[in-house]
Amino acid sequence: MKGLWTPSWMARHLLAIVMTATCLALGWWQFSRAADGNSVSYGYMFQWPVFGGFVVFIWVREMQLARRKAAGEPLTEPEPAPRTASTPGAPVTLGRPVRVAVTPAGDGGPDPELDAYNDYLAWLTEHPGARPSDYPGRVPHK
């Protein structure tokens, strides 16, 4: 009969009640501010009860999951088997074409751009406090 009446669950129940009451109290406080002429408070007046509703939603959901776990039921619903295109009534889907970049087969010769970049990285490693503009092989901007 323990279930949701263990000390840890009692603390969770108390926390959920306090959080919900706090959100509703803050909503009431924003209503009083809005009534005094603070127009921004109208938005907050509706926002705080929504937060309180979210707390209640999560609280109830956690209790449901705890009961399912205690009963030995699966916590998630089993996914139905996917229907293939040959199955009658299966939805027709179109796939997005995948474009693969075609790179020419290189002869494995030296690449000057790659060599320059590797020189730059080696220089940065040798000079950890340097700025990129200090690099002696820097190409000036046109």
N, CA, C and O atoms as CSV, one atom per row, in Angstrom:
chain,resi,resn,atom,element,x,y,z
A,1,MET,N,N,0.831,-1.200,0.000
A,1,MET,CA,C,0.000,0.000,0.000
A,1,MET,C,C,0.864,1.247,0.000
A,1,MET,O,O,0.360,2.370,-0.029
A,2,LYS,N,N,2.184,1.033,0.034
A,2,LYS,CA,C,3.048,2.206,0.059
A,2,LYS,C,C,2.797,3.060,-1.170
A,2,LYS,O,O,2.227,4.146,-1.068
A,3,GLY,N,N,3.223,2.574,-2.344
A,3,GLY,CA,C,2.967,3.277,-3.593
A,3,GLY,C,C,3.409,4.721,-3.569
A,3,GLY,O,O,4.602,5.014,-3.497
A,4,LEU,N,N,2.447,5.624,-3.628
A,4,LEU,CA,C,2.714,7.053,-3.692
A,4,LEU,C,C,2.684,7.717,-2.317
A,4,LEU,O,O,2.588,8.940,-2.222
A,5,TRP,N,N,2.767,6.908,-1.241
A,5,TRP,CA,C,2.717,7.462,0.116
A,5,TRP,C,C,4.027,7.273,0.859
A,5,TRP,O,O,4.054,7.344,2.088
A,6,THR,N,N,5.108,7.034,0.137
A,6,THR,CA,C,6.415,6.923,0.779
A,6,THR,C,C,6.903,8.330,1.138
A,6,THR,O,O,6.387,9.311,0.603
A,7,PRO,N,N,7.876,8.443,2.023
A,7,PRO,CA,C,8.373,9.781,2.386
A,7,PRO,C,C,8.861,10.597,1.185
A,7,PRO,O,O,8.639,11.807,1.131
A,8,SER,N,N,9.524,9.946,0.223
A,8,SER,CA,C,9.999,10.701,-0.938
A,8,SER,C,C,8.829,11.208,-1.786
A,8,SER,O,O,8.879,12.316,-2.320
A,9,TRP,N,N,7.778,10.393,-1.906
A,9,TRP,CA,C,6.605,10.843,-2.661
A,9,TRP,C,C,5.833,11.915,-1.902
A,9,TRP,O,O,5.258,12.818,-2.509
A,10,MET,N,N,5.821,11.818,-0.600
A,10,MET,CA,C,5.149,12.867,0.182
A,10,MET,C,C,5.871,14.206,-0.017
A,10,MET,O,O,5.231,15.253,-0.116
A,11,ALA,N,N,7.197,14.164,-0.076
A,11,ALA,CA,C,7.955,15.389,-0.324
A,11,ALA,C,C,7.655,15.927,-1.717
A,11,ALA,O,O,7.550,17.139,-1.909
A,12,ARG,N,N,7.516,15.028,-2.686
A,12,ARG,CA,C,7.172,15.472,-4.044
A,12,ARG,C,C,5.776,16.081,-4.093
A,12,ARG,O,O,5.557,17.099,-4.749
A,13,HIS,N,N,4.832,15.448,-3.395
A,13,HIS,CA,C,3.466,15.995,-3.363
A,13,HIS,C,C,3.479,17.387,-2.739
A,13,HIS,O,O,2.856,18.315,-3.255
A,14,LEU,N,N,4.193,17.523,-1.626
A,14,LEU,CA,C,4.262,18.812,-0.949
A,14,LEU,C,C,4.911,19.860,-1.852
A,14,LEU,O,O,4.437,20.994,-1.930
A,15,LEU,N,N,5.985,19.487,-2.527
A,15,LEU,CA,C,6.653,20.412,-3.436
A,15,LEU,C,C,5.730,20.835,-4.575
A,15,LEU,O,O,5.690,22.012,-4.933
A,16,ALA,N,N,4.997,19.897,-5.142
A,16,ALA,CA,C,4.084,20.227,-6.237
A,16,ALA,C,C,2.977,21.154,-5.760
A,16,ALA,O,O,2.599,22.086,-6.470
A,17,ILE,N,N,2.455,20.909,-4.567
A,17,ILE,CA,C,1.395,21.770,-4.034
A,17,ILE,C,C,1.928,23.172,-3.774
A,17,ILE,O,O,1.268,24.162,-4.090
A,18,VAL,N,N,3.125,23.253,-3.198
A,18,VAL,CA,C,3.714,24.566,-2.916
A,18,VAL,C,C,4.004,25.311,-4.214
A,18,VAL,O,O,3.736,26.508,-4.312
A,19,MET,N,N,4.544,24.619,-5.202
A,19,MET,CA,C,4.850,25.279,-6.467
A,19,MET,C,C,3.583,25.753,-7.175
A,19,MET,O,O,3.555,26.853,-7.727
A,20,THR,N,N,2.542,24.935,-7.162
A,20,THR,CA,C,1.291,25.326,-7.806
A,20,THR,C,C,0.670,26.514,-7.088
A,20,THR,O,O,0.221,27.465,-7.727
A,21,ALA,N,N,0.645,26.460,-5.760
A,21,ALA,CA,C,0.083,27.573,-4.991
A,21,ALA,C,C,0.892,28.851,-5.209
A,21,ALA,O,O,0.323,29.940,-5.291
A,22,THR,N,N,2.204,28.724,-5.301
A,22,THR,CA,C,3.050,29.891,-5.547
A,22,THR,C,C,2.757,30.498,-6.909
A,22,THR,O,O,2.659,31.718,-7.035
A,23,CYS,N,N,2.616,29.671,-7.918
A,23,CYS,CA,C,2.309,30.175,-9.258
A,23,CYS,C,C,0.956,30.876,-9.276
A,23,CYS,O,O,0.810,31.932,-9.892
A,24,LEU,N,N,-0.035,30.292,-8.603
A,24,LEU,CA,C,-1.358,30.935,-8.563
A,24,LEU,C,C,-1.300,32.238,-7.774
A,24,LEU,O,O,-1.948,33.216,-8.145
A,25,ALA,N,N,-0.527,32.259,-6.685
A,25,ALA,CA,C,-0.396,33.493,-5.904
A,25,ALA,C,C,0.311,34.578,-6.714
A,25,ALA,O,O,-0.063,35.749,-6.642
A,26,LEU,N,N,1.319,34.201,-7.474
A,26,LEU,CA,C,1.993,35.179,-8.320
A,26,LEU,C,C,1.069,35.686,-9.422
A,26,LEU,O,O,1.132,36.856,-9.799
A,27,GLY,N,N,0.216,34.813,-9.936
A,27,GLY,CA,C,-0.784,35.259,-10.917
A,27,GLY,C,C,-1.746,36.259,-10.303
A,27,GLY,O,O,-2.100,37.249,-10.943
A,28,TRP,N,N,-2.174,36.016,-9.072
A,28,TRP,CA,C,-3.076,36.951,-8.375
A,28,TRP,C,C,-2.370,38.279,-8.111
A,28,TRP,O,O,-2.962,39.349,-8.253
A,29,TRP,N,N,-1.110,38.197,-7.728
A,29,TRP,CA,C,-0.325,39.411,-7.484
A,29,TRP,C,C,-0.201,40.230,-8.765
A,29,TRP,O,O,-0.311,41.456,-8.729
A,30,GLN,N,N,0.028,39.563,-9.897
A,30,GLN,CA,C,0.110,40.284,-11.163
A,30,GLN,C,C,-1.241,40.880,-11.548
A,30,GLN,O,O,-1.301,41.946,-12.161
A,31,PHE,N,N,-2.325,40.193,-11.189
A,31,PHE,CA,C,-3.660,40.746,-11.449
A,31,PHE,C,C,-3.855,42.037,-10.663
A,31,PHE,O,O,-4.399,43.009,-11.186
A,32,SER,N,N,-3.409,42.048,-9.399
A,32,SER,CA,C,-3.564,43.268,-8.599
A,32,SER,C,C,-2.695,44.394,-9.156
A,32,SER,O,O,-3.100,45.556,-9.123
A,33,ARG,N,N,-1.514,44.067,-9.664
A,33,ARG,CA,C,-0.669,45.090,-10.277
A,33,ARG,C,C,-1.297,45.607,-11.566
A,33,ARG,O,O,-1.233,46.801,-11.858
A,34,ALA,N,N,-1.908,44.702,-12.341
A,34,ALA,CA,C,-2.548,45.122,-13.585
A,34,ALA,C,C,-3.748,46.010,-13.297
A,34,ALA,O,O,-4.014,46.963,-14.030
A,35,ALA,N,N,-4.468,45.696,-12.230
A,35,ALA,CA,C,-5.620,46.515,-11.859
A,35,ALA,C,C,-5.191,47.908,-11.409
A,35,ALA,O,O,-5.965,48.861,-11.508
A,36,ASP,N,N,-3.958,48.027,-10.914
A,36,ASP,CA,C,-3.446,49.338,-10.491
A,36,ASP,C,C,-2.893,50.146,-11.659
A,36,ASP,O,O,-2.444,51.275,-11.458
A,37,GLY,N,N,-2.911,49.606,-12.859
A,37,GLY,CA,C,-2.496,50.363,-14.022
A,37,GLY,C,C,-1.241,49.885,-14.709
A,37,GLY,O,O,-0.826,50.491,-15.697
A,38,ASN,N,N,-0.621,48.832,-14.235
A,38,ASN,CA,C,0.583,48.309,-14.877
A,38,ASN,C,C,0.150,47.377,-16.008
A,38,ASN,O,O,-0.232,46.234,-15.758
A,39,SER,N,N,0.210,47.859,-17.245
A,39,SER,CA,C,-0.323,47.095,-18.371
A,39,SER,C,C,0.516,45.862,-18.709
A,39,SER,O,O,-0.013,44.910,-19.281
A,40,VAL,N,N,1.810,45.850,-18.371
A,40,VAL,CA,C,2.648,44.687,-18.649
A,40,VAL,C,C,2.193,43.493,-17.809
A,40,VAL,O,O,2.359,42.343,-18.214
A,41,SER,N,N,1.627,43.770,-16.654
A,41,SER,CA,C,1.227,42.694,-15.748
A,41,SER,C,C,0.074,41.860,-16.272
A,41,SER,O,O,-0.164,40.761,-15.772
A,42,TYR,N,N,-0.656,42.363,-17.281
A,42,TYR,CA,C,-1.737,41.551,-17.838
A,42,TYR,C,C,-1.198,40.260,-18.450
A,42,TYR,O,O,-1.815,39.203,-18.317
A,43,GLY,N,N,-0.064,40.344,-19.111
A,43,GLY,CA,C,0.527,39.133,-19.683
A,43,GLY,C,C,0.980,38.167,-18.613
A,43,GLY,O,O,0.744,36.962,-18.709
A,44,TYR,N,N,1.634,38.698,-17.587
A,44,TYR,CA,C,2.091,37.835,-16.501
A,44,TYR,C,C,0.932,37.250,-15.704
A,44,TYR,O,O,1.047,36.170,-15.124
A,45,MET,N,N,-0.168,37.963,-15.683
A,45,MET,CA,C,-1.341,37.490,-14.956
A,45,MET,C,C,-1.817,36.150,-15.528
A,45,MET,O,O,-2.327,35.305,-14.792
A,46,PHE,N,N,-1.651,35.957,-16.839
A,46,PHE,CA,C,-2.052,34.694,-17.468
A,46,PHE,C,C,-0.898,33.695,-17.513
A,46,PHE,O,O,-1.120,32.486,-17.571
A,47,GLN,N,N,0.317,34.196,-17.486
A,47,GLN,CA,C,1.481,33.333,-17.593
A,47,GLN,C,C,1.670,32.469,-16.341
A,47,GLN,O,O,1.956,31.277,-16.458
A,48,TRP,N,N,1.516,33.043,-15.160
A,48,TRP,CA,C,1.758,32.289,-13.929
A,48,TRP,C,C,0.801,31.122,-13.731
A,48,TRP,O,O,1.259,30.049,-13.337
A,49,PRO,N,N,-0.499,31.260,-13.979
A,49,PRO,CA,C,-1.356,30.078,-13.873
A,49,PRO,C,C,-1.010,28.986,-14.885
A,49,PRO,O,O,-1.200,27.802,-14.606
A,50,VAL,N,N,-0.508,29.371,-16.051
A,50,VAL,CA,C,-0.073,28.357,-17.018
A,50,VAL,C,C,1.107,27.578,-16.458
A,50,VAL,O,O,1.180,26.359,-16.611
A,51,PHE,N,N,2.038,28.283,-15.804
A,51,PHE,CA,C,3.151,27.594,-15.153
A,51,PHE,C,C,2.641,26.637,-14.077
A,51,PHE,O,O,3.137,25.518,-13.952
A,52,GLY,N,N,1.655,27.076,-13.307
A,52,GLY,CA,C,1.072,26.206,-12.290
A,52,GLY,C,C,0.417,24.981,-12.909
A,52,GLY,O,O,0.517,23.877,-12.374
A,53,GLY,N,N,-0.255,25.181,-14.039
A,53,GLY,CA,C,-0.860,24.047,-14.746
A,53,GLY,C,C,0.190,23.073,-15.245
A,53,GLY,O,O,-0.034,21.862,-15.243
A,54,PHE,N,N,1.325,23.586,-15.668
A,54,PHE,CA,C,2.407,22.718,-16.108
A,54,PHE,C,C,2.939,21.887,-14.946
A,54,PHE,O,O,3.245,20.706,-15.112
A,55,VAL,N,N,3.047,22.497,-13.780
A,55,VAL,CA,C,3.490,21.751,-12.593
A,55,VAL,C,C,2.519,20.608,-12.305
A,55,VAL,O,O,2.944,19.488,-12.018
A,56,VAL,N,N,1.221,20.887,-12.381
A,56,VAL,CA,C,0.217,19.843,-12.135
A,56,VAL,C,C,0.317,18.752,-13.191
A,56,VAL,O,O,0.223,17.567,-12.872
A,57,PHE,N,N,0.508,19.143,-14.444
A,57,PHE,CA,C,0.638,18.161,-15.526
A,57,PHE,C,C,1.808,17.220,-15.261
A,57,PHE,O,O,1.655,16.001,-15.347
A,58,ILE,N,N,2.987,17.782,-14.935
A,58,ILE,CA,C,4.168,16.956,-14.684
A,58,ILE,C,C,3.966,16.084,-13.449
A,58,ILE,O,O,4.384,14.926,-13.428
A,59,TRP,N,N,3.335,16.629,-12.437
A,59,TRP,CA,C,3.069,15.885,-11.200
A,59,TRP,C,C,2.206,14.660,-11.487
A,59,TRP,O,O,2.536,13.550,-11.070
A,60,VAL,N,N,1.104,14.864,-12.199
A,60,VAL,CA,C,0.203,13.748,-12.531
A,60,VAL,C,C,0.913,12.741,-13.421
A,60,VAL,O,O,0.751,11.533,-13.246
A,61,ARG,N,N,1.700,13.228,-14.375
A,61,ARG,CA,C,2.420,12.324,-15.279
A,61,ARG,C,C,3.422,11.465,-14.512
A,61,ARG,O,O,3.542,10.269,-14.781
A,62,GLU,N,N,4.133,12.052,-13.572
A,62,GLU,CA,C,5.089,11.285,-12.777
A,62,GLU,C,C,4.377,10.239,-11.918
A,62,GLU,O,O,4.888,9.133,-11.744
A,63,MET,N,N,3.211,10.575,-11.385
A,63,MET,CA,C,2.458,9.590,-10.598
A,63,MET,C,C,2.003,8.434,-11.488
A,63,MET,O,O,2.051,7.277,-11.069
A,64,GLN,N,N,1.561,8.737,-12.717
A,64,GLN,CA,C,1.150,7.673,-13.638
A,64,GLN,C,C,2.321,6.761,-13.982
A,64,GLN,O,O,2.175,5.539,-14.006
A,65,LEU,N,N,3.477,7.351,-14.247
A,65,LEU,CA,C,4.648,6.538,-14.579
A,65,LEU,C,C,5.086,5.675,-13.397
A,65,LEU,O,O,5.508,4.534,-13.586
A,66,ALA,N,N,4.990,6.210,-12.183
A,66,ALA,CA,C,5.360,5.424,-11.001
A,66,ALA,C,C,4.401,4.253,-10.810
A,66,ALA,O,O,4.829,3.156,-10.450
A,67,ARG,N,N,3.125,4.474,-11.044
A,67,ARG,CA,C,2.154,3.370,-10.909
A,67,ARG,C,C,2.383,2.306,-11.969
A,67,ARG,O,O,2.303,1.112,-11.679
A,68,ARG,N,N,2.672,2.736,-13.212
A,68,ARG,CA,C,2.944,1.759,-14.266
A,68,ARG,C,C,4.190,0.946,-13.945
A,68,ARG,O,O,4.223,-0.266,-14.158
A,69,LYS,N,N,5.205,1.617,-13.434
A,69,LYS,CA,C,6.440,0.921,-13.095
A,69,LYS,C,C,6.202,-0.083,-11.975
A,69,LYS,O,O,6.731,-1.194,-12.009
A,70,ALA,N,N,5.402,0.310,-10.977
A,70,ALA,CA,C,5.107,-0.597,-9.865
A,70,ALA,C,C,4.281,-1.794,-10.330
A,70,ALA,O,O,4.426,-2.895,-9.799
A,71,ALA,N,N,3.411,-1.577,-11.328
A,71,ALA,CA,C,2.574,-2.662,-11.834
A,71,ALA,C,C,3.319,-3.532,-12.843
A,71,ALA,O,O,2.811,-4.578,-13.248
A,72,GLY,N,N,4.508,-3.117,-13.249
A,72,GLY,CA,C,5.279,-3.906,-14.202
A,72,GLY,C,C,4.885,-3.669,-15.642
A,72,GLY,O,O,5.296,-4.429,-16.520
A,73,GLU,N,N,4.100,-2.638,-15.914
A,73,GLU,CA,C,3.699,-2.329,-17.280
A,73,GLU,C,C,4.839,-1.597,-17.983
A,73,GLU,O,O,5.665,-0.962,-17.327
A,74,PRO,N,N,4.890,-1.680,-19.320
A,74,PRO,CA,C,5.922,-0.916,-20.026
A,74,PRO,C,C,5.640,0.579,-19.904
A,74,PRO,O,O,4.485,1.006,-19.923
A,75,LEU,N,N,6.702,1.366,-19.780
A,75,LEU,CA,C,6.530,2.799,-19.594
A,75,LEU,C,C,6.209,3.522,-20.892
A,75,LEU,O,O,5.678,4.632,-20.861
A,76,THR,N,N,6.517,2.921,-22.022
A,76,THR,CA,C,6.192,3.525,-23.306
A,76,THR,C,C,5.282,2.595,-24.086
A,76,THR,O,O,5.263,1.383,-23.874
A,77,GLU,N,N,4.544,3.185,-24.976
A,77,GLU,CA,C,3.648,2.393,-25.816
A,77,GLU,C,C,4.485,1.711,-26.899
A,77,GLU,O,O,5.404,2.318,-27.449
A,78,PRO,N,N,4.169,0.456,-27.204
A,78,PRO,CA,C,4.921,-0.202,-28.282
A,78,PRO,C,C,4.591,0.458,-29.619
A,78,PRO,O,O,3.443,0.807,-29.891
A,79,GLU,N,N,5.625,0.620,-30.445
A,79,GLU,CA,C,5.409,1.250,-31.737
A,79,GLU,C,C,4.812,0.239,-32.704
A,79,GLU,O,O,5.231,-0.918,-32.738
A,80,PRO,N,N,3.829,0.678,-33.492
A,80,PRO,CA,C,3.258,-0.250,-34.470
A,80,PRO,C,C,4.274,-0.549,-35.571
A,80,PRO,O,O,5.164,0.257,-35.844
A,81,ALA,N,N,4.133,-1.694,-36.186
A,81,ALA,CA,C,5.042,-2.075,-37.261
A,81,ALA,C,C,4.855,-1.107,-38.425
A,81,ALA,O,O,3.722,-0.774,-38.775
A,82,PRO,N,N,5.940,-0.659,-39.021
A,82,PRO,CA,C,5.797,0.286,-40.135
A,82,PRO,C,C,5.139,-0.382,-41.329
A,82,PRO,O,O,5.420,-1.536,-41.652
A,83,ARG,N,N,4.262,0.365,-41.973
A,83,ARG,CA,C,3.585,-0.169,-43.143
A,83,ARG,C,C,4.441,0.121,-44.367
A,83,ARG,O,O,4.970,1.221,-44.529
A,84,THR,N,N,4.563,-0.858,-45.203
A,84,THR,CA,C,5.336,-0.672,-46.421
A,84,THR,C,C,4.430,-0.144,-47.513
A,84,THR,O,O,3.209,-0.097,-47.360
A,85,ALA,N,N,5.035,0.249,-48.606
A,85,ALA,CA,C,4.259,0.806,-49.716
A,85,ALA,C,C,3.323,-0.237,-50.316
A,85,ALA,O,O,2.318,0.115,-50.933
A,86,SER,N,N,3.644,-1.521,-50.141
A,86,SER,CA,C,2.775,-2.548,-50.699
A,86,SER,C,C,1.558,-2.815,-49.808
A,86,SER,O,O,0.617,-3.485,-50.234
A,87,THR,N,N,1.572,-2.300,-48.582
A,87,THR,CA,C,0.436,-2.477,-47.693
A,87,THR,C,C,-0.706,-1.581,-48.156
A,87,THR,O,O,-0.508,-0.384,-48.360
A,88,PRO,N,N,-1.900,-2.148,-48.324
A,88,PRO,CA,C,-3.020,-1.300,-48.738
A,88,PRO,C,C,-3.302,-0.232,-47.685
A,88,PRO,O,O,-3.326,-0.528,-46.491
A,89,GLY,N,N,-3.511,0.989,-48.118
A,89,GLY,CA,C,-3.817,2.082,-47.206
A,89,GLY,C,C,-2.592,2.761,-46.635
A,89,GLY,O,O,-2.720,3.681,-45.826
A,90,ALA,N,N,-1.400,2.330,-47.038
A,90,ALA,CA,C,-0.179,2.954,-46.536
A,90,ALA,C,C,-0.037,4.345,-47.154
A,90,ALA,O,O,-0.355,4.534,-48.328
A,91,PRO,N,N,0.436,5.312,-46.378
A,91,PRO,CA,C,0.599,6.654,-46.942
A,91,PRO,C,C,1.712,6.677,-47.981
A,91,PRO,O,O,2.707,5.960,-47.878
A,92,VAL,N,N,1.514,7.510,-48.965
A,92,VAL,CA,C,2.520,7.665,-50.008
A,92,VAL,C,C,3.463,8.778,-49.568
A,92,VAL,O,O,3.030,9.900,-49.306
A,93,THR,N,N,4.723,8.469,-49.490
A,93,THR,CA,C,5.700,9.471,-49.081
A,93,THR,C,C,6.733,9.637,-50.172
A,93,THR,O,O,7.083,8.692,-50.880
A,94,LEU,N,N,7.203,10.837,-50.287
A,94,LEU,CA,C,8.253,11.130,-51.247
A,94,LEU,C,C,9.515,11.454,-50.481
A,94,LEU,O,O,9.504,12.268,-49.557
A,95,GLY,N,N,10.580,10.826,-50.860
A,95,GLY,CA,C,11.843,11.098,-50.201
A,95,GLY,C,C,12.526,12.302,-50.815
A,95,GLY,O,O,12.366,12.583,-52.003
A,96,ARG,N,N,13.272,12.996,-50.016
A,96,ARG,CA,C,14.028,14.137,-50.509
A,96,ARG,C,C,15.306,13.611,-51.147
A,96,ARG,O,O,16.022,12.815,-50.540
A,97,PRO,N,N,15.595,14.049,-52.365
A,97,PRO,CA,C,16.800,13.519,-53.012
A,97,PRO,C,C,18.052,13.963,-52.275
A,97,PRO,O,O,18.145,15.090,-51.788
A,98,VAL,N,N,18.989,13.069,-52.209
A,98,VAL,CA,C,20.247,13.356,-51.544
A,98,VAL,C,C,21.267,13.680,-52.614
A,98,VAL,O,O,21.472,12.910,-53.552
A,99,ARG,N,N,21.901,14.824,-52.463
A,99,ARG,CA,C,22.922,15.224,-53.427
A,99,ARG,C,C,24.290,14.972,-52.802
A,99,ARG,O,O,24.599,15.464,-51.717
A,100,VAL,N,N,25.080,14.210,-53.499
A,100,VAL,CA,C,26.409,13.883,-53.024
A,100,VAL,C,C,27.400,14.682,-53.850
A,100,VAL,O,O,27.357,14.669,-55.080
A,101,ALA,N,N,28.283,15.369,-53.167
A,101,ALA,CA,C,29.282,16.151,-53.868
A,101,ALA,C,C,30.267,15.218,-54.546
A,101,ALA,O,O,30.830,14.318,-53.923
A,102,VAL,N,N,30.462,15.451,-55.829
A,102,VAL,CA,C,31.388,14.632,-56.588
A,102,VAL,C,C,32.713,15.372,-56.631
A,102,VAL,O,O,32.805,16.486,-57.147
A,103,THR,N,N,33.720,14.745,-56.089
A,103,THR,CA,C,35.046,15.356,-56.109
A,103,THR,C,C,35.890,14.622,-57.134
A,103,THR,O,O,35.861,13.393,-57.205
A,104,PRO,N,N,36.630,15.358,-57.915
A,104,PRO,CA,C,37.472,14.677,-58.909
A,104,PRO,C,C,38.560,13.870,-58.211
A,104,PRO,O,O,39.116,14.282,-57.193
A,105,ALA,N,N,38.833,12.755,-58.768
A,105,ALA,CA,C,39.873,11.905,-58.191
A,105,ALA,C,C,41.212,12.575,-58.427
A,105,ALA,O,O,41.670,12.705,-59.563
A,106,GLY,N,N,41.830,12.995,-57.336
A,106,GLY,CA,C,43.113,13.680,-57.443
A,106,GLY,C,C,44.237,12.694,-57.686
A,106,GLY,O,O,44.131,11.502,-57.395
A,107,ASP,N,N,45.320,13.231,-58.229
A,107,ASP,CA,C,46.466,12.379,-58.474
A,107,ASP,C,C,47.336,12.224,-57.243
A,107,ASP,O,O,48.383,11.578,-57.279
A,108,GLY,N,N,46.876,12.836,-56.137
A,108,GLY,CA,C,47.633,12.719,-54.900
A,108,GLY,C,C,48.788,13.703,-54.845
A,108,GLY,O,O,49.640,13.619,-53.960
A,109,GLY,N,N,48.819,14.637,-55.790
A,109,GLY,CA,C,49.882,15.631,-55.833
A,109,GLY,C,C,49.695,16.663,-54.727
A,109,GLY,O,O,48.683,16.647,-54.026
A,110,PRO,N,N,50.653,17.548,-54.573
A,110,PRO,CA,C,50.569,18.558,-53.517
A,110,PRO,C,C,49.447,19.560,-53.789
A,110,PRO,O,O,49.184,19.944,-54.929
A,111,ASP,N,N,48.816,19.955,-52.725
A,111,ASP,CA,C,47.752,20.951,-52.788
A,111,ASP,C,C,48.286,22.215,-52.125
A,111,ASP,O,O,48.477,22.227,-50.909
A,112,PRO,N,N,48.531,23.274,-52.881
A,112,PRO,CA,C,49.144,24.463,-52.281
A,112,PRO,C,C,48.255,25.126,-51.232
A,112,PRO,O,O,48.755,25.664,-50.244
A,113,GLU,N,N,46.954,25.090,-51.439
A,113,GLU,CA,C,46.049,25.708,-50.466
A,113,GLU,C,C,46.076,24.941,-49.144
A,113,GLU,O,O,46.097,25.542,-48.070
A,114,LEU,N,N,46.075,23.613,-49.232
A,114,LEU,CA,C,46.138,22.792,-48.031
A,114,LEU,C,C,47.483,22.951,-47.332
A,114,LEU,O,O,47.546,23.000,-46.104
A,115,ASP,N,N,48.554,23.030,-48.111
A,115,ASP,CA,C,49.876,23.220,-47.510
A,115,ASP,C,C,49.959,24.563,-46.785
A,115,ASP,O,O,50.537,24.642,-45.701
A,116,ALA,N,N,49.389,25.622,-47.372
A,116,ALA,CA,C,49.411,26.937,-46.735
A,116,ALA,C,C,48.615,26.913,-45.434
A,116,ALA,O,O,49.020,27.513,-44.438
A,117,TYR,N,N,47.490,26.223,-45.449
A,117,TYR,CA,C,46.668,26.135,-44.241
A,117,TYR,C,C,47.394,25.358,-43.148
A,117,TYR,O,O,47.367,25.752,-41.982
A,118,ASN,N,N,48.038,24.265,-43.517
A,118,ASN,CA,C,48.784,23.486,-42.533
A,118,ASN,C,C,49.954,24.281,-41.969
A,118,ASN,O,O,50.266,24.158,-40.785
A,119,ASP,N,N,50.616,25.107,-42.808
A,119,ASP,CA,C,51.678,25.980,-42.310
A,119,ASP,C,C,51.122,26.982,-41.304
A,119,ASP,O,O,51.743,27.255,-40.277
A,120,TYR,N,N,49.955,27.523,-41.609
A,120,TYR,CA,C,49.304,28.481,-40.703
A,120,TYR,C,C,48.993,27.828,-39.363
A,120,TYR,O,O,49.246,28.421,-38.314
A,121,LEU,N,N,48.451,26.618,-39.384
A,121,LEU,CA,C,48.134,25.911,-38.139
A,121,LEU,C,C,49.404,25.602,-37.342
A,121,LEU,O,O,49.415,25.710,-36.116
A,122,ALA,N,N,50.465,25.220,-38.043
A,122,ALA,CA,C,51.726,24.941,-37.349
A,122,ALA,C,C,52.264,26.219,-36.709
A,122,ALA,O,O,52.767,26.184,-35.586
A,123,TRP,N,N,52.161,27.346,-37.415
A,123,TRP,CA,C,52.615,28.623,-36.861
A,123,TRP,C,C,51.806,29.000,-35.627
A,123,TRP,O,O,52.368,29.485,-34.645
A,124,LEU,N,N,50.483,28.781,-35.666
A,124,LEU,CA,C,49.643,29.073,-34.502
A,124,LEU,C,C,50.017,28.202,-33.315
A,124,LEU,O,O,49.978,28.659,-32.172
A,125,THR,N,N,50.375,26.965,-33.572
A,125,THR,CA,C,50.782,26.066,-32.491
A,125,THR,C,C,52.088,26.536,-31.862
A,125,THR,O,O,52.258,26.458,-30.645
A,126,GLU,N,N,53.009,27.024,-32.688
A,126,GLU,CA,C,54.282,27.504,-32.172
A,126,GLU,C,C,54.153,28.837,-31.432
A,126,GLU,O,O,54.968,29.129,-30.557
A,127,HIS,N,N,53.158,29.641,-31.762
A,127,HIS,CA,C,52.954,30.966,-31.160
A,127,HIS,C,C,51.553,31.032,-30.551
A,127,HIS,O,O,50.655,31.619,-31.155
A,128,PRO,N,N,51.344,30.441,-29.360
A,128,PRO,CA,C,49.987,30.349,-28.800
A,128,PRO,C,C,49.359,31.695,-28.455
A,128,PRO,O,O,48.132,31.798,-28.456
A,129,GLY,N,N,50.133,32.720,-28.164
A,129,GLY,CA,C,49.542,34.003,-27.783
A,129,GLY,C,C,49.378,34.949,-28.951
A,129,GLY,O,O,48.928,36.079,-28.763
A,130,ALA,N,N,49.726,34.527,-30.140
A,130,ALA,CA,C,49.701,35.415,-31.303
A,130,ALA,C,C,48.290,35.574,-31.856
A,130,ALA,O,O,47.427,34.711,-31.701
A,131,ARG,N,N,48.101,36.698,-32.497
A,131,ARG,CA,C,46.823,36.954,-33.178
A,131,ARG,C,C,46.924,36.474,-34.617
A,131,ARG,O,O,48.029,36.392,-35.153
A,132,PRO,N,N,45.821,36.160,-35.251
A,132,PRO,CA,C,45.883,35.734,-36.658
A,132,PRO,C,C,46.496,36.800,-37.563
A,132,PRO,O,O,47.105,36.466,-38.579
A,133,SER,N,N,46.344,38.076,-37.211
A,133,SER,CA,C,46.915,39.132,-38.052
A,133,SER,C,C,48.437,39.188,-37.936
A,133,SER,O,O,49.081,39.847,-38.752
A,134,ASP,N,N,49.033,38.517,-36.947
A,134,ASP,CA,C,50.479,38.491,-36.779
A,134,ASP,C,C,51.148,37.450,-37.678
A,134,ASP,O,O,52.375,37.418,-37.776
A,135,TYR,N,N,50.373,36.620,-38.318
A,135,TYR,CA,C,50.930,35.540,-39.143
A,135,TYR,C,C,51.722,36.137,-40.299
A,135,TYR,O,O,51.178,36.923,-41.076
A,136,PRO,N,N,53.015,35.773,-40.428
A,136,PRO,CA,C,53.844,36.405,-41.465
A,136,PRO,C,C,53.449,36.008,-42.881
A,136,PRO,O,O,53.729,36.751,-43.821
A,137,GLY,N,N,52.821,34.883,-43.057
A,137,GLY,CA,C,52.443,34.451,-44.401
A,137,GLY,C,C,51.041,34.874,-44.781
A,137,GLY,O,O,50.467,34.345,-45.733
A,138,ARG,N,N,50.476,35.836,-44.035
A,138,ARG,CA,C,49.094,36.252,-44.257
A,138,ARG,C,C,48.971,36.946,-45.608
A,138,ARG,O,O,49.812,37.757,-45.998
A,139,VAL,N,N,47.899,36.600,-46.304
A,139,VAL,CA,C,47.625,37.214,-47.592
A,139,VAL,C,C,46.867,38.504,-47.338
A,139,VAL,O,O,45.836,38.476,-46.667
A,140,PRO,N,N,47.346,39.651,-47.857
A,140,PRO,CA,C,46.626,40.918,-47.626
A,140,PRO,C,C,45.279,40.910,-48.338
A,140,PRO,O,O,45.123,40.325,-49.410
A,141,HIS,N,N,44.303,41.583,-47.708
A,141,HIS,CA,C,42.975,41.680,-48.306
A,141,HIS,C,C,43.016,42.653,-49.458
A,141,HIS,O,O,43.705,43.671,-49.400
A,142,LYS,N,N,42.283,42.343,-50.498
A,142,LYS,CA,C,42.248,43.199,-51.695
A,142,LYS,C,C,41.220,44.279,-51.552
A,142,LYS,O,O,41.049,45.093,-52.460
